[in-house]
Amino acid sequence: MHHRIITGVMMACAALAAHAQQDTTPPLNAQLQKQEIAHGDPARWSRPDRTQQERERTLRKEIGAALAEARQACKQVPATERGACLKDAQHTYQADMAKVPQLLAGQ
């Protein structure tokens, strides 16, 4: 059940990231991403994480990527709001990282 929730949350995050990407991804990165997509998914993406350590590494990597995307999005807000945006992004990152053991225990 928790796996389905996590999968759903990750899919929602991916959809939001794709929407936000339109405004926050540098043009060169967007072009490289399109080229990668044209080649199809790497084989490693279809292999599930088998060990607890692999699942933890993937989860931490995804949380870090979400922080990077949030920071990039913060660059798009007015300068007067940027500090609060970055602070909120960092707080979310710390909260998500603190939940890693709970999320892994629920799998």
C-alpha positions, 0 to 999 in steps of 0.5 A: 500500500505504501509503495502505491502511495509513494509511486503516486506521489512520485508520479505527481511530482514528476508531472509538476516537475514537467510543468515547472520545467517549461519555465525553469530548465535551461534551454541547453538542458531541455535540448539534451533531455529531448535527445535522451528521451528520443533514445528511450529509457535506459535499461536500469530504469526498468530494474527495481531496487532490490535491497533496502540500501538501493531503495534508500539511495534512490529515495535520497537521490529523488529528494535531492533532485526535488530540492534542486528543482525547487531552488531552480524554480525559486530563481524565477520568483521576484527577488523580494520573495526569493529568500523565503522560497529558498528557505521553504525549499530547504525546509521541505528537503530536511523534512523529506529526508527526516521521513526517509526511514519511515518511508523505507519501513513502510515498503 
